[in-house]
């Protein structure tokens, strides 16, 4: 079950909004197999959430993680290689 284009746009807008607030370039991404989605961060757009299967409630979980990032309950920071990682 793939997301409708307006759902993809809404989730991408939300990811970008949260990213601006926390100082990271975030983007909601649909994988080549549209049953998988995630959120990528940084200039190289490294996945920090997912990719996960939509049937496993991935879109809902992503919204919860974006809320947690916005509240400061979760953070994104560089790992030992300098790539963004969700903490």
Secondary structure by P-SEA (a helix, b strand, c coil): ccccaaaaaaaaaaaaaaaaaaccbbbbbbccccccccccccccccccccccccccaaaaaaaaaaaaaaaccbbbbbccccccccc
